[in-house]
Amino acid sequence: MTPPPATPSPVQVKICGINSAEALETAMAAGADLVGFVFYPPSPRNLSAAQASPLSFAAKGVKRVGLFVDPTDYDLGLVLDVVQLDVLQLHGSETPARVAEIRTFWRRFVPAMEVMKAVGVATRAEVAQAVADYGPVADRFLFDAKPPPDGTPGALPGGNARAFDWTIVAGQAVPRPWLLAGGLTPDNVAEAIGISGAPGVDVSSGVERARGVKDPALIRAFIAAAKGASPTTA
């Protein structure tokens, strides 16, 4: 008897820090669900609006995410005037009121626009507090490791290859879609999904051969490992 076809994994995968056509094409072909473009000048993955525009137009069948850190309205306008985005990822210290303001304003122009709040966490209480604070105003969450202490050379709000205790998000009631980030690689992503129960994962530095340079083989390996994992088993 022929076995039934395997059920596709429900795990969503976001490849962040896309800054080349090769990385974008690899991510799409390998089955990524979301691709991220970074608009934060200190990052080695930073893109100008002009650089990101052709990539956003070439992205098909994936959600296009723009990563911003404490952006002003002017910062957002410069990008959204020329770059097609589906999700605004806020990766700074934006307050719930600021998240709500950004979401309300840009939905006037792009009704389907989503806002994802990235939060650095180290305890279960911090996860619960973030959900309570931002749940009413954000469409998605990204739970990341806390950034290194101020003054650490090369430290960024995210993309530092820092992992955290995945058990602190396991079993948490999160009323929005969410992604797990922080120190994920092709070698540990399946374990991270099994422990955390994450319905989605986000990676940047874990699929790079050098800082800011994506490796197509690592992108393919990461997506394959994540899609082969289960949020309910290690």
Secondary structure, DSSP 8 states (H G I E B T S, - for coil): -----------EEEE----SHHHHHHHHHHT-SEEEEE--TTSTTB--HHHHHHHHHH--SSEEEEEESS--HHHHHHHHTT---SEEEE-S---HHHHHHHHHHHHTT-TT-EEEEEEEESSHHHHHHHHHHHTTT-SEEEEEE----TT-TT--SS-S-----GGGTTT---SS-EEE-SS--TTTHHHHHHHH--SEEEESGGGEEETTEE-HHHHHHHHHHHHT-BTTB-
